[in-house]
Amino acid sequence: MTDQIRRILKDRGPCLSSTLAQDLAARAGISLEAARQRVHRSEGVSRLKGIPFERNARFTYLDEQYGTAAFWSALTTALLEKSKAYGPALAALRARAGVMPRAHFESASGAPVRQKGHVGAETVLERLKAANLVREFDIPGIGTCVALSQGTEISSGSVSRLKARLVAEQVLLQAVHNWARNLAVGSSARIEHRGAGDKLPQVGTFCWDLAAPSYLAPLRTDRKGQRPHPGFFVCDVLLGHAMTLESIAPFLHKCTTLSMLKKVGRTLHMFVASEFSPEAFQKLREIGVVPATVENLFGRELAAAFTQLIQVLSQAAAQLTDVEKFLELFTRLTQIEGAFGAMRGAFFEMITAEVLRRRYPNAQVSMNLLVHTEDGSAEIDVLVRSNRDLVAVECKAPRPGGTVDDDEVDKWLHRRLPVVRRFAERQFDLRDMRQHFLLWTTGRLTENARTAVRHFNELRRSGLYELHVLEGKEVLAEAQRADATALVGLLKRHYLPADDHNERATGST
């Protein structure tokens, strides 16, 4: 009978034990109760632990099915049908290629921060971790992330795509922020969005990507002799994924649950995405949610710019073969008030990579390379491999005239450099190269940071590698020396204070 149970799982894929028992009863011609007992006693069949289902059902699968696309699809479907807490969280991860920043989980998962009778987001995450369905880990350059335990690729390419999506979404949230402010959809002084503060915006018991009190007539509550009581405008966003019924499940759960809270005012819900399936679009419309695409909200030209932004930032190798198109993209997106802050760091890395590509014309130039050694993991913002030189650059782009945090300089010197050096020593094709470790910043270092760099240089063993810091004027000089005229103009207009333009810049790698 165990062989027959295994054949059923091979034929239909992972499923709940109740479904497996029904199939077994039909195929073997036995009663449903007898089939349940045989499923319960069967060997060679794995059962998911830690996640409860109705009537003591268990999620069953074969060992070789664990972590496959079919496994996650079946488990997510089962949880969406049988659990209001865990299914939406898995659906949110699947919609984000299996990984998201830990800080976004409370909004994306669909679970409340805290609410009587509901499983909170923190508990959902802990139970999913205990069941070995998700894991937490640190991604250099992003921070603590949550990912599906199996079937999720964490590589330089996938991390570049994740960073590209996060940057594009941050720009999009700024655009929605401006839209809500300009149309008075949200109270202008109280609009909050993800990434603009330490915490996610919260309305009721749920977190959102953007939220604001609203005094629009259909949302506010007017009481005679009292000031109007505001309603709310809330919005979540997701780019780079066509929203399906499964992927909108977390947002739907938040909206329907929030509407039942008596102490929360009327709320206008919006979800902004690249596109929606017809079924997802219709479902959102049915419950009164605004399903907005970037195109129908901001126009075709800006929608194309967001798509291009993700494509450009996702490139592992910085080969800006068409600098004019890059500048055109930059110009279009910086027309969004406040958008440049979200793009400043990512675009400076691309500028740095292009300058170095011109400086080393026959070299291999890579961006956002993840390296791992027994000392830990590190991200190299820009890496140049030429015949004789290995150049690893850390990029920092504070506001024009600003300084780099001392803590960031310390992390570069004492955490990232040892990992990158150990990585280079272990690579046969890299260990004999002349190693150059550079910190490029459009701002300045504090005196404390300069002292730390000087002491680090004094203590290192001479001849093994070189370490240099290039500040604003020196970075500009490198761009001029590389004959990157268009990028020089970009640095002057957006990254450097006027004083740095006018003084003669000196310095080299």
Secondary structure, DSSP 8 states (H G I E B T S, - for coil): -HHHHHHHHHHH-SEEHHHHHHHHHHHHT--HHHHHHHHHH-SS-EE--S---GGG--EEE-GGGTTSHHHHHHHHHHHHHH-TTHHHHHHHHHHTTTEEEGGGHHHHT---SS-TTS--HHHHHHHHHHTTSEEEEEETTTEEEEEESSS---SHHHHHHHHHHHHHHHHHHHHHHHHHHHTTSS-GGG-EETTSSSS--EETTEE-SEEEEE--TTTSB--TTS--B-EEEEEEEEEEEEE-TTTTHHHHHHHHHHTT-TTS--EEEEEEEEEE-HHHHHHHHHTT-EEEEHHHHH-HHHHHHHHHHHHHHH-SS---S-HHHHHHHHHHHTTSTT-HHHHHHHHHHHHHHHHHHHHSTTSEEEEEEEEEETTEEEEEEEEEE-SSEEEEEEEE--STT-B--HHHHHHIIIIIHHHHHHHHHH-TTTTTSEEEEEEEESSB--HHHHHHHHHHHHHS-TTSEEEEEE-HHHHHHHHHHTT-HHHHHHIIIIIS-HHHHHS------
